[in-house]
Amino acid sequence: MIALIRLSDKSIIKVFEADQPVAVELPDDAGTVFGATAGWSGGGELALDPYDNKKYAGAPRFGFIKVTRAAAPRGRRHIGEARYRFDGDAAIEEFDSEEIPAEPVPAPERPAIGKSVIIDRLSEDQIERAIKKLTAKQLEKWRAPDHPVIYCDDPILLETLNAIGADPKIVLAK
């Protein structure tokens, strides 16, 4: 990267990603510079109209300097606008940075089983005892057609299976 600077106050006017921009319009009507590289300086004598030097008389002098790109520290990213500080005949790019947020850890998948599978694995007697143990609300929730599966760690399910003498490991096996 290189930067166009005003030599009088060493102010950076523009930073270019390329090391040699094709054409650069100088500020203050000072002309256009073609193929400038770091270390070039001038005011208009290398500008678009080099034969009309009176046009650029007293024009501010400009130069190009090398810019060292700032690398964000590991685990951080750049935020805000770049700032530049001078270090001899070069400039160093600086940024504020912030921590890169960690990727959210997905919740562990809860194993579920179809309610019809549970019914198939229970005896008639176990099903009758389970129906008697459940409250009316729990029974309606069990029968709800919009929930055909139940989580294997559901506390009411586990309590009911244990109460009717069914082994949860066998009934809920995949």
C-alpha positions in Angstrom: 0.0 0.0 0.0 1.1 3.6 -0.6 -0.4 6.9 0.6 -0.5 10.3 -1.1 0.6 12.9 1.4 0.9 16.7 1.5 4.6 17.3 2.2 4.1 20.6 4.0 2.3 19.1 6.9 2.7 15.3 6.3 -1.0 14.9 6.2 -2.3 11.7 4.5 -4.7 12.6 1.7 -5.5 9.1 0.3 -4.3 5.5 0.8 -4.1 3.2 -2.2 -4.2 -0.6 -2.0 -1.9 -0.9 -4.9 1.8 -0.1 -4.7 1.6 1.9 -7.9 -1.8 3.5 -8.7 -2.3 4.1 -12.4 -3.4 7.8 -12.1 -3.9 10.0 -9.1 -5.6 13.4 -9.2 -3.6 15.7 -6.9 -5.7 18.0 -4.7 -5.8 21.8 -5.1 -5.8 21.5 -8.9 -2.2 20.4 -8.9 -2.6 18.0 -11.8 -2.6 14.2 -12.2 0.3 11.9 -11.5 0.7 8.7 -13.5 2.4 5.6 -12.1 3.7 7.2 -8.9 5.5 4.9 -6.4 6.6 5.3 -2.8 9.3 7.9 -2.6 8.0 10.1 -5.5 7.4 13.8 -4.7 6.4 16.7 -6.8 3.9 19.4 -7.2 2.9 19.4 -10.8 6.1 18.9 -12.8 5.2 15.3 -13.4 1.5 16.1 -13.7 -0.9 15.8 -16.6 0.3 19.0 -18.4 4.1 19.1 -17.7 4.6 21.8 -20.4 2.4 24.4 -18.6 4.5 24.8 -15.4 3.1 28.3 -14.8 -0.3 26.6 -14.1 1.2 24.8 -11.2 3.4 27.6 -9.8 3.1 27.6 -6.0 1.2 24.4 -6.0 1.6 22.4 -2.8 4.1 19.7 -3.0 2.9 16.1 -2.7 4.6 12.8 -2.2 3.9 9.1 -1.9 5.0 7.0 1.0 4.9 3.3 1.7 2.2 2.2 4.2 2.5 -0.9 6.4 -0.8 -2.6 6.8 -2.0 -3.3 10.3 -2.7 -6.9 11.2 -5.4 -7.6 13.8 -4.2 -9.5 16.8 -5.3 -13.2 16.9 -8.9 -13.4 18.0 -9.7 -9.7 17.3 -10.9 -7.8 14.3 -10.5 -4.2 13.1 -13.2 -1.7 13.9 -13.6 1.9 12.9 -11.5 4.0 10.5 -7.8 3.5 10.0 -5.4 5.9 11.5 -1.8 6.4 10.3 1.3 7.3 12.2 4.6 8.3 10.5 7.7 6.3 11.1 10.6 7.9 9.2 9.7 7.8 5.5 6.8 5.4 5.9 3.4 5.3 7.5 2.0 2.6 9.7 -1.7 1.8 9.6 -3.5 1.5 13.0 -7.0 0.4 13.9 -9.0 -0.1 17.0 -10.0 -3.7 17.5 -12.5 -5.8 19.3 -12.7 -9.4 20.3 -14.3 -11.7 17.7 -17.4 -13.1 19.4 -17.3 -16.8 19.9 -19.6 -18.9 17.7 -22.6 -19.9 19.8 -22.3 -23.5 21.0 -25.4 -25.4 19.8 -27.5 -27.0 22.5 -27.0 -30.7 22.7 -29.6 -32.6 20.7 -32.2 -34.1 23.0 -33.2 -37.6 21.9 -36.8 -38.0 21.2 -39.0 -41.1 20.5 -42.4 -41.5 18.8 -45.3 -41.9 21.2 -46.6 -44.8 19.1 -43.2 -46.6 19.6 -43.7 -46.4 23.4 -47.2 -47.7 23.2 -46.1 -50.7 21.1 -43.5 -51.5 23.7 -45.9 -51.5 26.7 -48.3 -54.2 27.6 -52.1 -53.6 27.9 -51.9 -53.6 31.7 -49.0 -51.1 31.7 -50.9 -48.7 29.4 -54.1 -48.9 31.6 -52.0 -48.1 34.7 -50.2 -45.2 32.9 -53.6 -43.7 31.9 -54.8 -43.9 35.6 -51.6 -42.3 36.9 -51.6 -39.3 34.5 -53.7 -36.2 35.3 -56.3 -35.1 32.8 -54.0 -32.3 31.4 -51.1 -34.7 31.1 -53.2 -37.2 29.3 -54.5 -34.6 26.8 -51.0 -33.4 26.2 -50.0 -37.1 25.5 -52.8 -37.4 23.0 -52.2 -34.1 21.3 -51.8 -34.8 17.5 -49.4 -31.9 17.0 -46.7 -33.6 19.2 -46.2 -37.1 17.8 -42.8 -37.5 19.7 -41.7 -37.0 23.2 -38.3 -36.3 24.6 -36.6 -39.3 26.2 -35.6 -37.2 29.3 -39.2 -35.9 29.9 -39.6 -36.1 33.7 -43.3 -37.1 33.6 -42.6 -39.8 31.1 -39.7 -41.3 33.1 -41.8 -41.1 36.4 -44.8 -42.8 34.7 -42.7 -45.6 33.2 -41.0 -46.3 36.5 -44.4 -46.2 38.3 -45.9 -48.8 36.0 -42.9 -51.1 36.2 -41.6 -50.5 32.7 -37.8 -50.2 32.2 -37.1 -46.7 30.6 -33.9 -48.0 29.0 -35.8 -50.7 27.2 -38.9 -48.8 26.3 -37.0 -45.7 25.1 -34.2 -47.6 23.3 -33.5 -46.5 19.7 
